[in-house]
Amino acid sequence: MALGLTRRGAEVFAPTNSNGTARRVVNEEVQTYTTELEASIDAALAGSIRMESWAALASVTGTKVGQAAEVPSDAGTHTDPVAGGTVNNAGIYRWSASPAGWRRVGNYFDPNGAPTSTILGRQTAGTGVIEYLTAVAVKVMLALNNVNNTSDANKPISIAQQAAFDIVSIRDLQGLLSEYASWGVVDQTTGKPLMTLDFDGRAWLLRSNEVPLLDDTYSHVIGGESGTVGLGFRHDGGVEIAGQTFNALMHADYKTVRTDYAGRVISATDYDDVDLIVTRYTAWVSGGNAYLWSAATKRISKLTNTGNIAHVSLAGGLLRLIIDDGTPTGLTIETPLIGSADTISADVSRLLHLPSSGQSNSVGAANATVLTPTPPRAGRALMYGIGPRVLGNDQNQQYFRPIPGYFLNDIVDAQEIRSGGNGETHMTSSLYQLTGVRPIQDAALGALYGIGSADYATVKKGTIAWNNLVLGCWRARLKAAMLGLDFQIPALCWDQGEGNAGGAAGVYLAALQELQTDITALVGQMNGLPASGQVPVVYSQLASFPNYSAGPNVPLDQLAAFLANPTKCVLIGPKYQYTYVDGAHMDANGQHLQGAMMGRAIGQLMAGSSPKPLYALSAVRTGAQVLVTYNVPSGSLTLDTVGVTDPGSYGFKWSDAGNGNTVTINSVAIASATTLLITLSAVPTGTDQAIRVALDAAAGTGTGRAVGARCCLRDTSPDTDRLGQKMYNWACHQRIAVTL
């Protein structure tokens, strides 16, 4: 097997099983194979390293995962930095990225120094044993120098026995030829006929079970190794390809045809020998915008809304737009005319695209578990054929690259697929939640464009990650037009912030506002804006800032972006209430629950409402008591120490400038459905008074329901996700100024 490949390509891409039955190519197997293949190619291109000692090799850093190295001779031993254990210094090594180091994978073999071996594998001949193969030696070993000079008793088969076998074989073959065929080809082992020609001049090709493949149906065929028909030509002139009959095409309108892989006619010659181009689409530019007409749906779609389309064409199997963006070459957008979308429900008349970006949590990093292995809402919750992650792998930094265009050719029912250590993502849950509240005429196509370990600068406009998002959004838009469907991008799902945890106050606020402006401009170009004319960014607050020993600037900026414009930057709440696999990454249940929260918010936006999280509206102090009023999305306020354990004072803390007396919180109690009463230890005298909510935890602590910066306050929403998890709204990370 090739370096790093756990399966052969022939096994992964085989169209049929060994018994000839149709086999479905599994996306997860393709993803694993292509990821391993890319890693193997990268490792091979990096070249091999040769060092005379282990110490010399250990000082070198590999350039690619799987890169080869060798130490031909070094008598010592060392502890393997990757696999552990004591290993010899001399040997063959491969570079590992995690943990980083050279892993010993085998012994070093020097062909120039290898001893000459005998056929028994020894380096010296044994007594009385033939060790080296020669013509004479073979005869001696077989003890049959000349079978004709060997006595009948010593022959493997006697002359009489062989004569009897010959008579039977000849009689059987003569019977076959005289009764059924003028001549035939038989299996040399079994004697069964493989191919015959009957006395009417008709050829018969027989399978192993003697069922004729060439019979009254076909005059001749092109078949597979297992005896299945690949291309069959019938006696009536019809043609069959892999079981699909094109007889009607060949006899009704056309003498010959050229079809795409789905059997649709592209070009043909009719019975008057006139060559025809069968038009499925017509595209043109009017008023600087591109339009497409579909013969199948008889609908015209306005593809763009920019006023700067220089050209649109249908050629070479592509729908291509050229946008005059002020550069010498212009911007080219294209999509193949092929690709399947057979799973979309017949009720659907509008395609919603739900792009998602960010860093590791946006692609389901580290949880390694899939909760949605089958489509949760077939026909309406959709994804590209490559899977939820558009690069077809776990989308960490080492796989940061442009999307191969053919990854996005097909649209299929959405489900979750594990890739390496990455498992469940928020995508299918958000699609399920959204399509559950939308009319059956709406289908939603999700796609994850994020990259693990990426800060905002790595995924914003102008980066490879952003260009991938642009490609995916345009592909969705053009495919909707070809399918005769209306199109809209109702929101951008965003899960990022860890990479910017140490930033100054206000920096991430500006980043979110820039992101929302850029996504709105992009979607505006493709005539896919919501009725509001804005594409909102839907996101949660970063909760893992203590894990990075950072302050709460990012979650406070995320709240500030929402407060500045709640219809553009839509905050669905914090993330501390989810379950985690480590200090930063949500587990599969956390991913699923956050996806449901995102889908619910987008559904509310599309219905014309403005979703808001659970956050403090005001804090008014009277003496030593502070009454905090909350925006409560659903039901009433409650303190829950089961869903989130109490970090002390339920996660609330008094704050001032430190220029007055020392004040702490004595008690926290629910005052009404929307208010909370906090009683202080004394009447405060310091200035800049405030209540801090879920902002304080020791540096380096983890994240989740029982650790890190958190709060026990939530509402009583009755909603649940597909798995039955409660979709409560928990209190945002917040610093609320206290007034008198």
C-alpha positions in Angstrom: 0.0 0.0 0.0 1.3 3.5 -0.8 2.7 5.7 2.0 -0.2 6.8 4.3 -3.0 5.1 2.3 -5.2 2.8 4.3 -7.2 1.7 1.3 -6.7 1.4 -2.5 -8.4 3.9 -4.8 -10.0 1.0 -6.7 -11.8 0.0 -3.5 -13.0 3.5 -2.7 -14.2 4.5 -6.1 -15.4 1.1 -7.4 -18.9 1.5 -9.1 -19.8 -2.2 -8.4 -19.2 -4.8 -5.8 -17.4 -8.0 -6.5 -20.7 -9.7 -7.3 -21.6 -7.1 -9.9 -24.2 -5.3 -7.9 -24.2 -1.5 -7.9 -22.1 0.1 -5.2 -22.6 3.6 -3.8 -19.4 5.6 -3.4 -19.3 6.8 0.3 -18.3 10.5 0.8 -16.5 9.8 4.0 -14.3 7.1 2.3 -13.5 9.5 -0.5 -12.6 12.3 2.0 -10.3 10.0 4.0 -8.7 8.7 0.8 -8.1 12.1 -0.8 -6.8 13.5 2.5 -4.4 10.6 2.9 -3.4 10.9 -0.8 -2.7 14.6 -0.5 -0.6 14.1 2.6 1.3 11.3 0.9 2.0 13.5 -2.2 3.0 16.4 -0.1 5.4 14.1 1.9 6.9 12.7 -1.3 7.4 16.2 -2.8 9.2 17.3 0.3 11.9 14.8 -0.4 13.8 12.4 1.8 16.4 13.4 4.5 19.5 11.3 5.2 21.5 11.9 8.4 24.4 9.9 9.7 23.1 9.9 13.3 19.8 10.1 15.2 21.1 13.2 17.0 21.6 15.0 13.7 18.1 14.0 12.4 16.4 15.0 15.7 17.7 18.6 15.2 15.9 18.9 11.8 12.2 19.9 11.5 10.2 18.1 8.8 8.5 20.3 6.2 5.5 18.0 5.5 3.6 15.4 7.5 4.8 11.9 6.4 8.1 13.2 5.0 10.7 10.4 4.9 14.1 10.3 6.6 16.8 7.7 7.1 19.7 7.1 9.5 21.8 4.3 7.9 24.1 3.5 10.8 24.0 4.6 14.4 24.5 1.9 17.1 22.7 3.7 19.9 19.0 3.9 21.0 16.6 6.6 21.9 13.0 7.2 23.1 10.6 7.6 20.1 9.3 11.2 20.4 6.0 10.2 18.8 5.1 6.6 19.7 7.2 6.4 22.9 9.3 3.4 23.8 13.0 2.6 23.2 14.0 2.2 19.5 17.2 1.8 17.6 18.8 5.0 16.3 19.4 3.5 12.8 16.3 3.1 10.7 13.6 4.7 8.6 11.6 7.7 9.9 8.5 9.7 9.1 7.8 13.2 10.3 4.8 13.7 12.6 3.1 17.1 13.2 1.2 16.1 16.4 3.1 15.3 18.5 5.9 16.9 16.5 9.0 14.7 15.8 10.5 11.9 13.8 8.8 8.5 14.3 10.8 5.4 13.6 8.8 3.2 11.2 11.2 0.5 10.1 14.7 -0.8 9.8 17.2 0.6 7.3 18.0 -1.7 4.4 21.2 -1.3 2.4 20.9 -3.3 -0.9 24.6 -2.9 -1.6 25.5 -4.7 1.6 22.8 -7.4 1.5 24.3 -11.0 1.5 23.5 -13.4 -1.4 20.8 -15.8 -0.2 19.8 -19.3 -1.5 16.2 -20.2 -2.4 15.8 -21.4 1.2 16.8 -18.0 2.5 20.1 -19.2 3.9 23.5 -17.6 3.2 25.3 -20.9 2.9 24.1 -24.2 1.3 22.8 -27.0 3.5 24.2 -30.5 3.2 22.5 -32.6 0.6 20.0 -29.8 -0.3 19.7 -28.1 -3.7 20.2 -24.4 -2.9 20.4 -22.6 -6.3 17.9 -23.0 -9.2 19.3 -24.3 -12.5 17.7 -26.3 -15.3 19.5 -29.4 -14.0 18.5 -28.7 -10.4 14.9 -28.4 -11.3 14.9 -31.7 -13.1 16.5 -33.4 -10.2 14.1 -31.8 -7.7 11.1 -33.0 -9.9 12.7 -36.4 -10.5 11.3 -36.3 -14.1 14.0 -35.5 -16.5 11.9 -36.7 -19.4 8.4 -37.9 -18.8 8.5 -40.1 -21.9 11.6 -41.9 -20.5 9.8 -42.4 -17.1 8.1 -45.7 -16.3 4.4 -45.7 -16.3 4.3 -46.5 -12.6 6.3 -43.4 -11.8 4.2 -41.0 -13.9 1.9 -38.6 -12.0 -1.0 -39.9 -14.3 -0.7 -43.2 -16.1 -1.0 -43.4 -19.9 -4.3 -45.3 -19.6 -5.8 -42.7 -17.2 -4.8 -39.8 -19.5 -6.3 -41.5 -22.5 -9.6 -42.0 -20.7 -9.7 -38.3 -19.7 -9.0 -37.3 -23.3 -11.8 -39.4 -24.7 -14.3 -37.8 -22.2 -13.2 -34.3 -22.9 -13.3 -34.7 -26.7 -16.8 -36.4 -26.4 -18.1 -33.5 -24.3 -16.7 -30.8 -26.6 -18.0 -32.6 -29.7 -21.5 -32.9 -28.0 -21.4 -29.2 -27.3 -20.4 -28.2 -30.8 -22.8 -30.6 -32.5 -25.9 -29.7 -30.4 -25.5 -26.0 -29.8 -22.7 -24.3 -31.6 -20.4 -24.5 -34.6 -17.5 -23.5 -32.4 -16.8 -22.4 -28.9 -14.3 -21.2 -26.3 -14.3 -23.2 -23.0 -12.8 -22.6 -19.6 -9.5 -24.5 -19.4 -10.1 -25.5 -15.8 -13.8 -26.4 -15.7 -14.5 -27.1 -19.4 -17.6 -24.9 -19.2 -18.4 -22.9 -22.4 -17.5 -19.2 -22.2 -18.4 -18.0 -25.7 -20.0 -19.8 -28.6 -21.3 -19.2 -32.1 -24.5 -21.0 -32.9 -25.5 -22.4 -36.4 -27.6 -19.2 -37.1 -24.4 -17.1 -36.8 -25.5 -15.6 -33.4 -22.8 -15.2 -30.7 -23.5 -16.3 -27.1 -21.4 -15.0 -24.2 -22.0 -17.0 -21.1 -21.5 -16.1 -17.5 -20.1 -18.5 -14.9 -23.6 -19.7 -14.1 -24.2 -20.3 -17.8 -26.9 -17.6 -18.1 -26.4 -16.1 -21.6 -25.3 -12.4 -21.6 -25.6 -12.3 -25.4 -29.1 -13.7 -26.0 -32.4 -12.6 -27.5 -31.9 -9.2 -25.9 -28.5 -8.1 -27.1 -26.7 -8.6 -30.4 -23.4 -7.5 -28.8 -22.3 -5.9 -25.5 -19.4 -4.3 -23.8 -19.4 -5.9 -20.3 -17.6 -5.7 -17.0 -15.2 -8.3 -15.5 -18.1 -9.7 -13.4 -20.2 -10.3 -16.5 -22.5 -7.3 -16.1 -23.7 -5.3 -19.1 -21.9 -1.9 -19.4 -23.1 -1.0 -23.0 -25.6 -3.2 -24.7 -26.8 -3.1 -28.4 -30.2 -4.7 -28.7 -31.5 -6.7 -31.8 -34.1 -4.0 -32.3 -31.5 -1.3 -32.6 -31.9 0.1 -29.1 -29.0 1.0 -26.8 -28.8 0.3 -23.1 -26.1 1.9 -20.8 -25.7 0.4 -17.3 -29.3 -0.5 -17.3 -30.7 2.8 -18.6 -32.5 2.5 -21.9 -32.0 5.3 -24.4 -34.1 3.6 -27.1 -36.7 6.3 -27.0 -34.1 9.0 -27.6 -32.6 7.1 -30.4 -35.8 6.3 -32.2 -38.3 9.0 -31.5 -36.5 12.2 -32.5 -32.9 11.5 -33.2 -30.7 9.0 -35.1 -27.7 9.6 -32.9 -27.3 11.6 -29.7 -24.6 12.9 -27.4 -25.7 13.0 -23.7 -24.4 14.1 -20.4 -23.7 11.6 -17.6 -27.3 11.8 -16.5 -28.7 10.8 -20.0 -29.8 14.3 -21.0 -29.4 15.1 -24.7 -26.7 17.7 -25.4 -26.5 17.4 -29.2 -28.0 15.1 -31.8 -28.5 14.2 -35.4 -32.0 13.8 -36.6 -33.3 11.4 -39.4 -32.8 14.1 -42.0 -29.1 14.2 -41.0 -29.4 17.6 -39.6 -27.0 18.3 -36.6 -28.8 19.9 -33.7 -27.7 21.6 -30.4 -30.2 20.9 -27.7 -30.5 24.1 -25.7 -31.2 23.7 -22.0 -30.3 27.2 -20.9 -30.1 30.7 -22.5 -28.1 33.5 -20.8 -27.7 37.2 -21.6 -26.8 40.6 -20.1 -29.3 43.4 -19.8 -28.7 46.7 -17.9 -25.4 45.4 -16.6 -26.9 42.3 -15.0 -26.9 38.7 -16.0 -30.1 36.6 -16.7 -30.7 32.9 -17.2 -33.6 31.1 -18.8 -34.1 27.4 -18.2 -35.9 25.3 -20.8 -36.9 22.8 -18.1 -38.6 25.3 -15.8 -39.5 28.0 -18.4 -38.3 30.6 -15.8 -36.1 33.6 -16.1 -33.7 34.2 -13.2 -31.9 37.5 -12.5 -28.5 36.3 -11.5 -26.9 39.5 -10.4 -27.8 43.0 -9.1 -24.4 44.7 -9.6 -24.9 46.5 -12.9 -21.3 45.7 -13.9 -21.6 42.3 -15.7 -19.4 42.5 -18.8 -20.3 39.1 -20.3 -22.2 35.9 -19.6 -21.8 32.7 -21.6 -22.8 29.0 -21.8 -19.8 27.1 -23.3 -17.6 24.1 -22.5 -20.2 22.8 -20.0 -19.9 26.0 -17.9 -22.1 28.9 -17.1 -19.6 31.8 -16.8 -20.0 35.4 -15.7 -17.4 38.1 -16.1 -17.7 41.0 -13.7 -16.1 44.3 -14.5 -14.6 45.0 -11.1 -12.2 47.6 -12.3 -9.2 45.3 -12.7 -7.6 44.5 -16.1 -8.8 40.9 -16.1 -12.2 41.3 -14.4 -13.6 38.8 -12.0 -14.8 35.4 -13.5 -17.5 33.4 -11.8 -18.4 30.0 -13.2 -20.3 26.8 -12.4 -20.6 23.5 -14.3 -23.9 22.8 -16.1 -23.6 19.2 -14.8 -24.3 18.1 -11.2 -27.1 16.3 -9.5 -29.7 17.8 -7.2 -32.1 14.9 -7.3 -32.8 14.9 -3.6 -34.4 18.3 -3.5 -38.1 18.0 -2.8 -40.6 18.7 -5.6 -42.4 21.1 -3.3 -39.3 23.4 -3.1 -39.4 26.7 -5.1 -36.7 28.7 -3.2 -33.2 27.7 -2.3 -31.7 29.3 0.9 -28.0 29.2 1.3 -26.7 29.2 4.8 -22.9 29.8 4.8 -20.8 29.4 7.9 -17.3 30.5 8.7 -14.9 31.0 11.6 -12.3 28.8 13.2 -12.2 25.3 14.8 -15.6 25.3 16.5 -17.2 26.3 13.2 -16.1 23.0 11.7 -16.7 20.7 14.6 -13.1 20.3 15.7 -12.0 17.8 18.3 -15.3 16.2 19.3 -14.8 13.1 17.0 -18.5 12.1 17.4 -21.4 12.2 14.8 -24.9 12.5 16.1 -26.6 13.0 12.7 -25.3 10.2 10.5 -28.4 10.2 8.3 -30.4 13.1 6.8 -32.6 14.7 9.4 -34.9 16.4 6.9 -34.5 14.8 3.5 -35.3 17.0 0.5 -35.1 20.3 2.3 -32.0 20.3 4.5 -29.2 20.1 2.0 -25.4 20.2 1.6 -22.9 20.0 -1.2 -21.9 16.5 -2.3 -18.5 16.7 -0.6 -20.1 16.9 2.8 -20.6 19.7 5.5 -16.9 20.8 5.3 -16.3 22.1 1.8 -12.7 21.0 1.6 -13.7 17.4 2.3 -11.3 17.1 5.3 -11.1 18.4 8.9 -10.2 21.9 7.6 -7.4 22.6 10.0 -4.5 24.9 9.1 -2.5 22.3 7.2 -5.4 21.9 4.7 -5.9 25.6 4.1 -6.3 25.7 0.3 -8.9 26.7 -2.4 -11.8 24.4 -2.9 -11.6 22.1 -5.9 -14.6 23.3 -7.9 -15.9 19.8 -8.6 -16.4 19.4 -4.8 -19.5 21.6 -5.2 -21.0 20.1 -8.3 -23.8 18.1 -6.5 -26.4 19.0 -4.0 -27.5 16.2 -1.6 -29.4 15.7 1.6 -27.4 17.1 4.6 -25.9 14.8 7.3 -22.9 14.9 9.5 -19.6 13.2 8.5 -16.6 12.5 10.7 -13.3 13.7 9.3 -10.2 12.8 11.4 -10.9 14.2 14.9 -13.7 16.4 13.7 -17.3 15.2 14.2 -20.7 16.8 14.6 -21.0 20.5 13.5 -23.7 23.0 14.0 -24.7 22.8 10.4 -27.3 20.1 10.1 -28.9 21.1 13.4 -29.3 24.7 12.2 -30.7 23.5 8.8 -33.2 21.2 10.6 -34.3 23.9 13.0 -34.7 26.5 10.2 -36.5 24.3 7.7 -38.8 23.2 10.5 -40.3 26.7 10.8 -40.2 27.6 7.1 -42.8 26.7 4.5 -42.2 23.5 2.5 -41.4 25.7 -0.5 -38.1 26.6 1.2 -35.0 24.3 1.2 -31.8 25.3 2.9 -28.3 24.5 1.7 -25.6 24.6 4.4 -21.8 24.8 3.9 -18.9 25.2 6.3 -16.1 27.4 5.0 -14.1 28.0 8.3 -10.5 27.0 9.1 -9.3 25.7 12.4 -6.9 27.8 14.5 -7.7 30.9 12.3 -7.9 34.4 13.7 -10.2 37.0 12.0 -7.4 38.2 9.7 -7.1 34.7 8.3 -10.7 34.3 7.3 -11.9 37.8 6.4 -12.4 39.2 3.0 -9.4 38.8 0.7 -8.2 35.5 2.2 -8.4 32.0 0.8 -11.1 31.1 3.3 -13.2 34.1 2.2 -12.6 33.2 -1.5 -13.9 29.7 -0.8 -17.0 31.2 0.8 -17.4 33.4 -2.3 -17.2 30.4 -4.6 -19.7 28.4 -2.5 -22.2 31.2 -2.4 -22.0 31.9 -6.1 -22.2 28.2 -6.9 -25.4 28.0 -4.8 -26.8 31.1 -6.5 -26.2 29.8 -10.0 -27.4 26.3 -9.3 -30.7 27.7 -7.9 -31.2 29.6 -11.2 -30.5 26.5 -13.3 -33.0 24.6 -11.2 -35.6 27.4 -11.7 -35.6 28.2 -7.9 -35.7 31.6 -6.2 -32.6 32.3 -4.1 -31.7 34.0 -0.8 -28.9 34.0 1.7 -30.7 34.9 4.9 -27.7 35.0 7.3 -24.0 34.1 7.8 -23.3 31.7 10.7 -20.1 32.8 12.5 -18.2 30.9 15.2 -14.8 32.6 15.9 -13.0 34.6 18.5 -10.5 32.3 20.2 -7.8 33.4 17.8 -8.4 37.0 18.8 -8.9 36.5 22.6 -6.0 38.7 23.6 -7.1 41.7 21.5 -7.8 45.2 22.8 -11.3 46.4 23.5 -13.1 47.6 20.4 -11.0 45.6 17.9 -13.4 42.7 17.6 -16.4 45.0 17.5 -14.9 46.6 14.4 -14.2 43.2 12.9 -17.8 42.0 13.2 -19.1 45.2 11.7 -16.7 44.8 8.8 -17.6 41.2 8.3 -21.3 42.1 8.2 -20.7 44.8 5.6 -18.6 42.5 3.4 -21.1 39.6 3.4 -24.0 41.9 2.6 -22.0 43.4 -0.4 -21.2 39.9 -1.7 -24.8 38.7 -1.5 -26.1 41.9 -3.0 -24.0 41.2 -6.1 -25.8 37.8 -6.6 -29.3 39.2 -6.1 -29.8 37.1 -3.0 -30.4 39.6 -0.2 -33.2 39.2 2.4 -36.1 41.7 2.4 -34.2 43.9 4.9 -31.4 44.5 2.4 -28.8 43.2 5.0 -27.3 39.8 5.6 -27.0 39.5 9.4 -24.1 37.7 11.1 -25.4 35.2 13.6 -23.0 34.2 16.4 -22.4 33.3 20.1 -20.2 35.0 22.6 -16.7 33.5 23.2 -16.7 31.8 26.6 -13.2 30.3 26.6 -11.2 33.5 27.1 -10.0 32.3 30.6 -8.5 29.2 28.8 -6.2 31.6 26.9 -5.5 33.7 30.1 -7.1 36.6 28.3 -9.6 39.2 29.5 -13.2 39.4 28.3 -12.7 42.0 25.5 -14.0 39.7 22.7 -17.3 38.6 24.4 -17.9 42.2 25.5 -17.2 43.4 21.9 -19.6 40.7 20.6 -22.4 42.1 22.9 -21.5 45.7 21.9 -21.9 44.8 18.2 -25.3 43.5 18.8 -26.4 46.5 20.9 -25.1 48.8 18.2 -27.3 47.2 15.5 -29.3 44.1 16.6 -30.5 43.3 13.1 -27.1 43.2 11.5 -25.1 41.5 14.3 -27.4 38.9 15.8 -26.1 37.6 19.1 -27.8 34.4 20.3 -26.2 34.2 23.7 -23.1 32.9 25.4 -21.4 29.4 25.0 -20.5 28.5 28.6 -23.8 26.4 28.9 -22.7 23.9 26.3 -20.6 20.8 27.0 -17.0 20.7 26.0 -14.3 18.1 25.2 -11.4 20.5 26.3 -10.9 24.1 27.3 -12.0 25.5 23.9 -14.0 23.0 21.8 -17.6 22.0 22.2 -18.5 18.3 22.1 -21.0 16.9 19.7 -24.0 17.7 21.9 -22.8 21.3 22.3 -22.4 21.7 18.6 -25.9 20.3 17.9 -27.5 22.6 20.5 -25.7 25.7 19.2 -26.8 24.8 15.7 -30.4 24.7 16.9 -30.0 28.1 18.5 -28.7 29.6 15.3 -31.4 28.0 13.2 -34.1 29.4 15.6 -32.7 32.9 15.4 -32.5 32.8 11.5 -36.1 31.6 11.4 -37.2 34.5 13.6 -35.3 36.9 11.3 -37.0 35.5 8.2 -40.4 35.8 10.0 -39.8 39.5 10.5 -38.9 39.5 14.2 -35.7 40.6 15.9 -34.2 37.8 18.1 -32.4 39.0 21.2 -30.4 37.1 23.9 -30.9 37.2 27.6 -29.0 40.4 28.6 -29.3 43.2 31.2 -31.1 46.3 30.2 -30.4 48.4 33.3 -29.1 48.2 36.9 -30.5 50.7 39.4 -29.1 50.9 42.9 -31.0 52.0 46.0 -28.8 52.0 49.0 -27.2 48.5 49.2 -29.6 46.9 46.7 -29.3 46.8 43.0 -32.4 45.9 40.8 -31.2 44.5 37.5 -33.8 44.4 34.6 -33.3 41.9 31.9 -34.5 41.3 28.3 -36.1 37.9 28.7 -36.6 36.1 25.3 -39.1 33.5 26.6 -40.9 32.9 29.9 -39.3 34.2 33.0 -36.0 34.5 34.8 -34.8 31.5 36.9 -31.6 30.6 38.7 -30.4 27.1 37.6 -27.5 25.5 39.4 -28.0 22.2 37.7 -27.6 23.3 34.1 -24.6 25.5 35.2 -22.9 25.1 38.5 -22.6 28.1 40.9 -19.2 29.8 40.6 -20.2 32.0 43.6 -23.0 34.6 43.7 -24.5 32.7 40.7 -21.8 34.4 38.5 -22.5 38.0 39.4 -19.8 40.3 40.8 -19.7 43.9 42.1 -17.3 46.3 40.4 -16.1 49.9 40.9 -13.0 52.0 40.4 -11.5 50.9 43.7 -11.5 54.4 45.2 -14.2 53.7 47.8 -15.1 51.1 50.4 -14.8 47.3 49.9 -18.1 45.9 48.7 -19.2 42.3 47.9 -22.4 40.6 47.0 -24.4 39.1 49.9 -27.3 37.6 47.9 -28.9 37.3 44.5 -32.7 36.6 44.1 -35.3 36.6 41.4 -37.6 39.7 42.0 -40.0 39.2 39.1 -40.2 37.5 35.7 -37.8 40.1 34.3 -35.9 41.5 37.3 -33.1 40.3 39.6 -32.4 41.8 43.1 -28.8 41.9 44.2 -28.0 42.8 47.8 -24.6 44.2 48.6 -22.5 43.9 51.8 -22.5 47.7 52.2 -23.6 50.9 50.5 -20.8 51.4 47.9 -18.9 54.7 47.9 -16.6 54.1 44.9 -17.1 55.5 41.4 -17.7 53.7 38.1 -20.0 51.2 39.7 -21.1 48.1 37.7 -22.3 44.6 37.9 -20.1 42.0 36.2 -21.9 39.0 34.7 -20.0 35.8 33.8 -16.8 37.7 33.3 -14.5 36.4 36.0 -12.5 33.1 36.2 -8.9 32.2 37.0 -6.5 32.5 34.1 -6.0 29.1 32.4 -9.2 27.6 33.6 -11.4 25.7 31.1 -14.8 26.3 29.7 -18.2 24.8 30.3 -21.1 24.3 32.7 -18.9 23.6 35.7 -15.7 25.6 35.0 -14.7 29.0 33.8 -16.6 32.2 33.4 -20.3 31.4 33.7 -23.6 32.4 35.2 -26.6 30.4 36.5 -29.3 32.8 35.2 -31.5 31.7 32.3 -35.0 32.0 30.9 -37.7 29.2 30.7 -37.9 28.7 26.9 -39.9 25.6 26.1 -38.0 24.9 22.9 -35.9 21.8 22.4 -33.5 20.7 19.6 -33.9 17.5 17.6 -32.2 15.5 20.3 -34.5 16.9 23.1 -31.9 19.3 24.6 -33.4 22.3 26.2 -32.9 25.5 24.2 -32.8 27.9 27.2 -31.4 31.4 26.8 -28.6 31.9 29.3 -27.3 35.3 30.6 -24.7 37.0 28.4 -21.2 37.9 29.4 -21.8 41.5 30.4 -20.7 44.5 32.4 -23.8 46.6 33.2 -23.2 50.1 34.6 -25.1 50.8 37.8 -27.2 54.0 38.1 -29.0 55.6 41.0 
